[in-house]
Amino acid sequence: MSDAPVVDVDPAEFWDDPYPTLARMRAETPICHVPQFGATLLTRRDDIHTCEKNVAVFSSDQPGGLMNVLMGRNMMRADGDEHRRERFVYYPAISPRRVRAHWAAEFERLTGEVLDELEPAGAGDLVAGFATAVSGEAMKVMTGLVQVDHRDIDRWSQAMIDGVANYVGEPDVEARCVAAVAEIDAAIAERLDQLTTSGELDEDPSLLAAMVNAGMPLENVGANIRLTISGGQNEPRDAIAGAVWALLTHPEQLAMVQDGRATWLQAFEEYCRWISPIGMSPRRIATEHTFGGVTFEPEERVFLMFSAANRDEAHFDEPDRFDVTRDTTPSLTFGAGPHVCAGAAVSRNLVGQVALPRLFERVGDRLRLDTGDAAEPVRFGGWAFRGPLGLPVRWDDGPDPADGPQPK
């Protein structure tokens, strides 16, 4: 392990709210070893930005890492030519140009269908009823697994992200991840058979078809579809629900967006800075290296803490404050360097340009948190991946239960 200062954390408390601990780390021990995670954490924005680009030392190639072991080797866990070859095949299917030409219209259609089904209810959990559905339906068409239910997509994603963040080694968490991988592989085989039998494989716009048509080995195709589902479902889901919560609990910020002083995309970008849906990316030290006064040993594990970088006081004034007019350019929401998130354009369009504005256009004048006696308080959880665990809201025209009995 590195010779960085040792900082102990309570994993349960860190999962519940990592930000106070991360702020202390930034201020006192910006590079520190956390024995509970078996990793050395980098917490300052500039350190992370520099080290993430130094792939010769801070390598994504992690043969013994949880993602490789549980989900298979994918392009996110490869460096150099191997990473470039797979990304070259994968990226055009979800590039900004492809989003504008094809996926944006699909996202509009799918979001409208979800809202058509949701609106008559007048109340519900916005995580399950809207965010999960929109993200899951988008993930179905992009991956090509259109025959599955969006709830399966969400369940698989959660099982996998829980599995790859299972640094304390809980057996049931690992078992759910393994089961999800098997179900995804079965769905891939089923869909490939459908596309081949129907003769539609050459014309299908999905990632699955793009990779198969390019001659990528099926083992790699499966690993990259699993990768897409693991991160591509939960991040938009959590960003949609979380940004709605942020705007409803900061009505002055919502007013700025609604009257044009800020955009929905700005609200999305600021939310992702403030509450990083993807809060960490792991690396393996490939060779002995000294950085920031710390000597790193080969094969040790390092966590690049994006959630800490995005609240770095050196780049953001009052970083704990949600401000939709803030310049979020320095944020590391989508990472940096060769492994910058390939799906960034998809996420920005789906969340910031479709899901958020369409929801508020449809029910925004009625949308409010459900604070009735039966409603659960809004809780967030996670540090490697973070989002609201539920979001009870109402958009009916009747009185809020919290207002008490109404006059007859």
C-alpha positions in Angstrom: 0.0 0.0 0.0 1.0 3.6 -0.3 2.6 5.6 2.5 -0.4 8.0 2.5 -1.8 9.0 5.9 -4.4 6.5 7.1 -8.0 7.7 7.6 -10.6 5.4 9.1 -14.2 5.7 8.0 -17.5 4.2 9.1 -18.8 2.6 5.8 -22.4 3.0 6.9 -22.0 6.6 7.7 -20.0 7.2 4.6 -22.8 5.6 2.5 -25.4 7.8 4.2 -23.5 11.1 3.8 -19.9 11.1 2.5 -19.5 14.9 2.1 -18.4 15.9 5.6 -15.7 13.2 5.5 -14.6 14.1 2.0 -14.3 17.8 3.0 -12.1 16.9 5.9 -9.9 14.8 3.6 -9.6 17.6 1.1 -8.5 20.0 3.8 -6.3 17.8 5.9 -5.3 14.6 4.1 -6.1 15.0 0.3 -4.4 11.7 -0.5 -5.2 9.1 2.2 -5.5 5.4 2.7 -8.8 4.1 3.9 -8.3 0.6 5.3 -12.1 -0.1 5.3 -12.0 0.1 1.5 -8.5 -1.3 1.0 -7.8 1.7 -1.2 -6.0 5.1 -1.3 -8.4 8.0 -2.0 -7.6 11.1 -4.1 -10.0 13.9 -3.1 -8.8 17.2 -4.7 -10.0 18.1 -8.2 -6.6 19.0 -9.7 -4.9 15.9 -8.4 -7.7 13.7 -9.8 -7.6 15.5 -13.2 -3.9 15.0 -13.5 -3.7 11.4 -12.3 -6.7 10.2 -14.3 -4.8 11.2 -17.5 -1.7 9.4 -16.4 -2.9 5.9 -17.5 0.7 4.5 -17.4 0.5 4.7 -13.6 -3.2 5.0 -12.7 -4.4 2.2 -14.9 -7.9 1.2 -15.7 -6.6 -2.3 -16.5 -7.6 -4.2 -13.3 -7.6 -7.9 -13.8 -8.5 -8.6 -10.1 -11.0 -5.7 -9.8 -14.6 -6.3 -8.9 -15.9 -5.2 -12.3 -13.6 -7.6 -14.2 -14.3 -10.5 -11.9 -18.1 -10.1 -11.7 -19.0 -8.5 -15.0 -16.2 -9.4 -17.4 -13.5 -7.3 -19.0 -14.9 -4.3 -20.9 -13.5 -1.2 -22.5 -13.7 0.8 -19.2 -11.2 -1.7 -17.7 -8.7 -1.5 -20.6 -6.1 1.1 -21.6 -4.2 2.0 -24.7 -4.9 0.3 -28.0 -7.4 -2.2 -26.5 -9.5 0.6 -25.1 -9.3 2.7 -28.3 -10.3 -0.2 -30.5 -13.5 -1.0 -28.6 -14.4 2.6 -28.0 -14.0 3.3 -31.8 -16.7 0.7 -32.5 -18.9 1.7 -29.5 -18.8 5.5 -29.5 -20.4 6.4 -32.9 -23.6 4.8 -31.9 -24.1 7.2 -29.0 -21.9 10.2 -30.1 -23.3 13.8 -29.9 -24.0 13.6 -33.6 -25.9 10.3 -33.3 -27.9 11.7 -30.3 -29.0 14.7 -32.4 -29.8 12.6 -35.5 -31.6 9.7 -33.8 -31.7 9.3 -30.1 -33.1 12.7 -29.1 -36.4 12.0 -31.0 -36.5 8.5 -29.4 -36.1 10.0 -25.9 -38.9 12.5 -26.6 -41.2 9.7 -27.6 -40.4 7.4 -24.7 -40.6 10.2 -22.1 -44.0 11.2 -23.5 -45.3 7.7 -23.2 -44.1 7.4 -19.6 -45.8 10.7 -18.8 -49.0 9.6 -20.5 -49.1 6.6 -18.2 -48.0 8.4 -15.1 -50.0 11.6 -15.1 -53.4 10.2 -14.3 -52.2 8.8 -11.0 -51.8 12.3 -9.5 -49.2 11.1 -7.0 -46.4 8.5 -6.6 -42.8 7.7 -6.2 -41.0 9.7 -8.9 -37.9 7.4 -8.7 -39.9 4.3 -9.7 -42.7 5.9 -11.7 -40.7 8.3 -13.8 -37.0 8.3 -13.5 -36.5 4.5 -13.6 -39.0 4.2 -16.4 -37.5 6.9 -18.6 -34.0 5.8 -18.0 -34.9 2.1 -18.5 -36.8 2.6 -21.7 -34.0 4.7 -23.1 -31.5 2.0 -22.1 -33.6 -0.7 -23.8 -33.5 1.0 -27.2 -29.9 2.0 -27.0 -28.6 -1.4 -26.0 -31.0 -3.2 -28.3 -32.6 -5.3 -25.6 -36.1 -4.0 -26.5 -37.8 -7.3 -25.5 -37.1 -6.9 -21.8 -39.0 -4.8 -19.2 -37.5 -1.5 -18.0 -37.8 -2.8 -14.4 -35.4 -5.6 -15.3 -32.9 -3.1 -16.8 -33.1 -1.2 -13.5 -32.8 -4.3 -11.3 -29.8 -5.5 -13.3 -28.1 -2.2 -13.1 -28.6 -1.9 -9.4 -27.3 -5.4 -8.8 -24.2 -4.8 -10.9 -23.3 -1.4 -9.4 -23.8 -2.8 -5.9 -21.6 -5.7 -6.8 -18.7 -3.6 -8.2 -18.9 -1.3 -5.2 -19.0 -4.3 -2.7 -15.6 -3.5 -1.2 -16.7 -5.0 2.2 -17.4 -8.4 0.5 -21.0 -9.1 1.3 -21.9 -12.5 -0.3 -25.5 -11.8 -1.1 -24.6 -8.6 -2.9 -22.1 -10.6 -5.0 -24.7 -13.3 -5.7 -27.2 -10.7 -7.0 -24.6 -9.3 -9.3 -23.7 -12.7 -10.7 -27.4 -13.5 -11.3 -28.0 -10.2 -13.1 -25.0 -10.9 -15.4 -26.5 -14.3 -16.3 -29.9 -12.8 -17.1 -28.4 -10.1 -19.3 -26.4 -12.7 -21.3 -29.6 -14.6 -21.9 -31.4 -11.5 -23.1 -28.5 -10.7 -25.4 -28.6 -14.2 -26.9 -32.4 -13.9 -27.3 -32.2 -10.5 -29.0 -29.4 -11.5 -31.4 -31.4 -14.5 -32.5 -34.4 -12.3 -33.1 -32.4 -9.7 -35.2 -30.6 -12.4 -37.2 -33.8 -14.4 -37.9 -35.7 -11.3 -39.0 -32.8 -10.0 -41.1 -32.8 -6.7 -39.2 -29.3 -6.8 -37.7 -27.7 -4.7 -40.4 -30.2 -1.8 -40.0 -30.7 -1.9 -36.2 -29.4 1.4 -34.6 -28.5 -0.2 -31.2 -25.1 -0.6 -29.6 -25.6 -4.4 -29.7 -26.0 -4.4 -33.5 -23.2 -1.9 -33.9 -20.7 -4.0 -32.0 -21.8 -7.3 -33.6 -21.7 -5.8 -37.1 -18.2 -4.5 -36.5 -17.0 -8.0 -35.8 -16.4 -7.5 -32.1 -16.1 -10.9 -30.3 -19.4 -11.8 -28.6 -17.6 -12.0 -25.2 -16.6 -8.4 -25.6 -20.0 -7.4 -26.9 -21.6 -8.9 -23.8 -19.1 -7.2 -21.4 -19.7 -3.8 -23.0 -23.5 -4.2 -22.9 -23.3 -5.1 -19.2 -21.1 -2.0 -18.7 -23.6 0.2 -20.5 -26.5 -1.1 -18.4 -24.6 -0.8 -15.1 -23.7 2.8 -15.5 -26.1 4.0 -18.2 -29.3 3.2 -16.2 -28.5 4.3 -12.7 -26.8 7.7 -13.5 -29.7 9.1 -15.6 -32.2 7.6 -13.2 -30.6 9.2 -10.2 -29.9 12.5 -12.0 -33.6 12.8 -13.1 -35.1 12.1 -9.7 -32.3 13.9 -7.8 -32.6 17.1 -9.9 -36.3 17.2 -9.5 -35.9 17.0 -5.7 -33.2 19.7 -5.8 -35.4 22.0 -7.8 -38.5 21.4 -5.6 -36.5 22.0 -2.5 -34.9 25.2 -4.0 -37.9 27.0 -5.5 -35.8 30.1 -6.2 -33.6 28.0 -8.4 -36.6 26.4 -10.1 -38.0 29.8 -10.8 -34.7 30.8 -12.5 -35.0 27.9 -14.9 -38.7 28.4 -15.6 -38.4 32.0 -16.4 -35.3 31.5 -18.6 -32.5 32.9 -16.4 -31.0 29.4 -16.5 -31.6 26.3 -18.6 -32.7 22.8 -17.7 -29.3 21.6 -18.9 -27.6 23.9 -16.4 -29.8 22.5 -13.7 -28.7 19.0 -14.7 -25.0 19.9 -14.8 -25.2 21.7 -11.4 -27.0 18.8 -9.8 -24.4 16.4 -11.1 -21.7 18.6 -9.6 -23.5 18.9 -6.3 -24.6 15.3 -5.8 -22.3 13.2 -8.1 -24.4 10.3 -9.3 -21.1 8.5 -10.1 -18.9 9.5 -7.2 -15.8 7.4 -7.7 -13.7 5.6 -10.3 -11.1 2.9 -9.3 -7.6 2.6 -10.6 -4.7 0.1 -10.3 -1.2 1.4 -9.7 0.8 -0.1 -12.6 4.2 1.0 -11.4 5.8 2.6 -8.4 5.1 6.3 -8.5 5.3 9.3 -6.3 2.7 12.1 -6.4 1.7 14.7 -4.0 4.3 13.6 -1.5 2.9 10.1 -1.5 4.6 7.0 -2.9 2.3 4.5 -4.5 3.2 0.8 -4.7 2.5 -1.4 -7.8 -0.9 -3.3 -7.8 -2.5 -1.2 -5.0 -6.0 0.2 -5.5 -6.7 3.9 -5.8 -10.1 5.6 -5.8 -10.5 8.9 -7.8 -13.3 10.6 -5.7 -15.2 12.6 -8.2 -17.8 13.6 -5.5 -15.0 15.2 -3.6 -13.5 16.9 -6.7 -16.9 18.4 -7.6 -17.1 20.2 -4.2 -13.4 21.4 -4.2 -13.3 24.8 -2.6 -10.4 25.7 -4.9 -12.7 25.7 -7.9 -16.2 26.3 -6.5 -17.4 29.0 -4.2 -19.7 27.7 -1.5 -19.5 24.2 -3.0 -22.2 22.7 -0.7 -24.8 25.1 -2.2 -27.0 24.2 -5.2 -26.8 27.0 -7.7 -28.1 26.5 -11.3 -26.3 29.6 -12.5 -22.9 28.3 -11.4 -20.1 27.7 -13.9 -19.7 23.9 -13.7 -16.9 23.7 -16.3 -14.2 22.4 -13.7 -16.5 19.6 -12.5 -15.5 16.0 -13.2 -19.0 14.6 -13.5 -18.0 12.6 -16.6 -14.4 12.1 -15.7 -11.4 13.2 -17.8 -8.8 11.8 -20.1 -9.1 8.8 -22.4 -11.8 7.3 -20.1 -14.1 10.3 -20.2 -17.7 8.9 -20.2 -18.7 7.8 -23.7 -22.4 8.4 -22.8 -22.1 12.0 -21.7 -24.0 13.3 -24.7 -26.8 10.8 -24.1 -27.1 11.7 -20.4 -27.2 15.5 -21.1 -29.9 15.1 -23.7 -32.0 12.5 -21.9 -32.0 14.3 -18.6 -31.2 17.9 -19.2 -33.0 18.5 -22.5 -35.9 15.9 -22.4 -36.9 14.3 -19.1 -36.7 17.4 -16.8 -38.3 20.0 -19.1 -41.1 17.6 -20.3 -42.0 16.6 -16.7 -42.2 20.2 -15.6 -44.1 21.3 -18.7 -46.7 18.5 -18.1 -47.2 18.8 -14.3 -44.7 21.4 -13.1 -47.3 23.9 -11.9 -48.8 21.1 -9.7 -45.7 19.1 -8.8 -44.7 19.2 -5.1 -43.2 16.9 -2.5 -45.6 14.6 -0.7 -45.3 15.5 2.9 -48.3 13.7 4.2 -48.3 11.3 7.1 -47.9 8.2 5.0 -45.1 9.7 2.9 -41.5 8.6 3.5 -38.9 11.3 3.9 -36.6 11.7 1.0 -33.3 9.9 1.7 -30.1 9.6 -0.4 -27.6 6.8 -0.3 -24.3 5.7 -1.7 -20.8 7.1 -2.3 -19.5 5.2 -5.3 -23.0 5.7 -6.9 -25.4 8.1 -5.2 -29.0 9.0 -5.6 -32.4 9.3 -3.9 -33.8 6.1 -2.6 -37.4 7.3 -3.2 -39.1 10.6 -4.1 -42.8 10.8 -3.0 -44.5 13.6 -4.9 -48.0 14.8 -5.8 -49.3 16.5 -8.9 -53.0 16.2 -8.4 -55.3 19.2 -8.1 -56.5 18.4 -4.6 -55.2 19.6 -1.3 -51.9 18.3 0.0 -52.5 15.8 2.9 -50.0 17.7 5.0 -52.4 20.7 5.0 -54.7 18.7 7.3 -58.5 18.5 7.1 -60.1 20.8 4.6 -63.3 22.9 5.2 -66.5 21.4 3.8 
